[in-house]
Amino acid sequence: MKHDVIVVGGGHAGLEAALAAARLGAQTLLVTLKKETIGTLSCNPAFGGPAKGGLVREVDALGGACGRMADQAAIQCRILGESKGPAARSTRALVDRLAYRDGIREFAVNCPNLTIREGEAAEVLRRGGRASGIKLGDGSELEAGAVVLTGGTFWRGVIHRGREQTPAGRVGEGAADHISLSLSRLGHAVGRLSTCTAPRVRAETVEGGRLEEQPGDSNARPFSVLHDRVRNTASCLMTWTNPETHRIVAAGLNDSIFYREPSTGAPPRYCPSIEDKVAHYPDRERHHVFLEPDGQGVIFPSGLPTGLAPEVQRAMIRSIAGLENAELAWPGYAIEYDYSDPSELSLSLESLRLPGLFLAGQINGTSGYEEAAAQGLMAGLGAALRASGAEPATLGRTEALTGVMIDDLTVRGVSEPYRMFTSRAEWRLILREDNADLRLSPWAEKMGLLDAERATRLRRKMADMAAARKMLEETRLSPLESRRLEHPDLRLKEGGLSAAELLKRPAARLRHFFGLIPQLEKLRPEALLSLETEIKFAGYIRRQEEEVARLKKQETRPFPPGFDFAAVKGISGEVREVLARRRPATLGQAGRIPGVTPAALSVLAVYLKSRA
């Protein structure tokens, strides 16, 4: 049987890719090594965090599943970065890892148009100059109109615990040893990266009575618009490493994958191992450790990812306050794996070398469930469109954090595992977490990605925002009436203002007007949050929107198909070489390639204009 789309890999990228393609009506086959491990959270038991929460919200706004399932499996939800303003505000949820895995696996099994098959993809097949399917390790060949490769850390993965090495994609599961070699034979550049995870501690052996408790936030909002409230049933505990911890780690460095010879693939800069923390910051006397419930009677000590030998890990753990008598459920480990150079992909995550082949997730050099899920959804969308004969769709830097991430990957490439941050987004006040549905769900509905319930909730939110704005603009306060507001900084001394104008004051919050306009409190909290941000930051938002409009004139100016960068006079040979290798699709993309100077960009702009 020929499928429209074949997706390889059952992690977060593969699941979102398969579900997106199936939602568009494509007959989709998901090929995975083990059906029962679909949706496994390989590392920490959490979704979200700075920028990552925004990615989860964007996946949900596009009809995806990870936010919905994270809400259902959540045991604690928190708001991070709130003091830094709405552009930095983000949601983070701890989840029961087994409940998440079981929930999303059941969701996939019951998804219309989606079939799941166990097997190892060994080769990408091609016919007529495009991807035509895959060959499995047992020799069977499966045909498709488009193929999506996702593989996490499974591509020729090797687990390291001290000097012990085990070929594996993660603990208890074998590696996928052939598909990256097939990709290499197709001309894709394949490299090596590494990462690590922390050991797990048996919960009953943790002495938490003298440690600081960190509860969830009752005013946090769910990731998915399909849910109205968060679940907070557990707290974290906070502790610290100490000089004895650092001495133990330093003594074991020579056995760690990150410090012994020969060197391995680059580790993640933004989720450093405890080895890196000790080696790079010798003057630091302590590092924070968050003891996070993992939902299996075990604790995840966030802050202690490691590739140290198991006996060193045990000593390290027992040197920390609250963990003096702790027992390991299982030790942490480092893992090295193959990845494919993402600069050889288009903005739709389609291979520039083989049309019909899409790549998503950690194999593109990223780290994190959230980055993988967002890439997977876009790759699945692109594959379904390509299989139907249509052009794949894309999101730009000015439209979504997902667009920022994909643009970074495809234009700049990676030299270490990539992590999404709000600071990477130039227009982060526009690309907020709270307005992901307002930005992306209308587009998703046009594409056929959005289900009816999300579409209905979007319209209700927009209606509530419009109603609340009207109430605020039509309610005018005199100095006497302003005394009814609970905050003293909102009192007027003379003249009058509308409630909307008064809301722009730094001390003002929308809740301050509930007593004066009781109908406001009856509207949906998510609508009020977005409206409050829009009103309070209207000037800044308008300025960014004007900058975006100017940028789009340059950003969207395309290079013609087959454009000969070598023929452009007035730019250096080095710049011509970089442009010819990276093949930017637009002038805006060219400007973000390292080594392409503003002067070279001006020459390119004049060259394009002269040939328009």
Protein Blocks (a to p, Z undefined) as FASTA:
>chain_A
ZZfbdcedjbfklmmmmmmmmmnopacddddfblklgoiafkbcceedehklmmmmmmmm
nopaklmmmmmmpcbdcdehklnojklgccdddddfklmmmmmmmmmmmpghiacdeddd
fbdcdeehiafbdcdfkopacddfbdcddekjmnopacdehjbccddfbehiacdfklmm
mmmmnopacddddddddddddfklpcfklpccddddfkbccfblkbcbdcdfbdcddddd
dfklmmmmmmmmmmpmklpccddddddfklccfklmmmmmmmbmbdcdddddehlopacd
ehiacfbdfklmmmmmmmpghilmgccfbdcdddddddddfklpcfkopafklghiaced
jknopacjklmmmmmmmmmmmmmmmmnopacddddfklomklmmmmmmmmnopabdcddd
fklpmklmmmcfklmmmmmmmmmmmnopacfklmmmmmmmmmmmmmmmmmmmmpccdfkl
mmmpmblklpcfbhcddfklmmmpmklcfklmmmmmmmlmmpcfklmmmmmmmmmmmmmm
mmmmmmmmmmmmmmmmccdehiafklpghiafklmmmmmmnopabfklmmmpghiafklm
mmmmmmmmmmZZ
